[in-house]
Amino acid sequence: MTTPEDLFSLRGRVAVVTGASSGIGESFARVLAAAGANVVVAARREGRIAALAESLGEVAAHFTCDVTDQEQVVSLMDFAMRRFGALDVVVNNAGVADPRPALEEPVERFREVVETNLVSVFSACQAAGRRMAEAGSGSIVNVASILGLVASGRIPQASYTASKAGVVNLTRELAAQWAGRGIRVNAIAPGWFPTEMTSVMFEEGKGLAFIERNTPMRRGGRLEELSGALLLLASDAGSYITGQTLVVDGGWTLA
């Protein structure tokens, strides 16, 4: 009989995490390593990912990567294959935000945000999917956002919301295309969690009050509260789950 521990175990698996230099990406890298995976942490800030990999020990390696550069993304997947001999899990976490009213957002900046948050996710999924298809298995977890499901409105950011909505439906489409190849593609849509991107909201009284007032659980999330969702989607515990966006938001999107 398979035990719950075995179901969620990633022993012997190889995972890649982009945007791993801080926040959710760093937390996810630590969770995957703790579950038994060998982990390649990737981001542009080499010093940070090198320190993260060192802290995780022999099960980790780092790779400096700008996810908007397709050649670098392909090289990242190749590096994981060379370093650990397989590619089982890919977590696409890298992203940017640039809150400003739509009437004031330059079209070029809109393109840049969509390039980072959506086009790069497709690029990484494609690069990983080709290798996973050869192996006949794999799990891709895209980090979307509640703002890909509902409008932001009071914190205007058209480019971010559009890009994250794109991630949600890209996840569905790739899941549908690749299910027969043994590749599962899912997404996590976090609510308000303390990261570099959201630091202003959590550090200012007004921002924190806004989060608490509009979240049914009356608080922001803790990074460890995303761990269960990640392990479900990355491990055999989620072996029959694909094309889904798992919302972890304290109830933000309920109304």
PyMOL commands that set and color helices and strands:
alter all, ss='L'
color gray80, all
select helices_A, chain A and resi 4-8+23-34+46-59+70-84+102-104+107-135+146-148+158-181+199-203+205-214+223-234+236-238+252-254
alter helices_A, ss='H'
color red, helices_A
select strands_A, chain A and resi 14-18+38-43+60-64+89-92+138-143+183-190+245-248
alter strands_A, ss='S'
color yellow, strands_A
deselect
rebuild
show_as cartoon
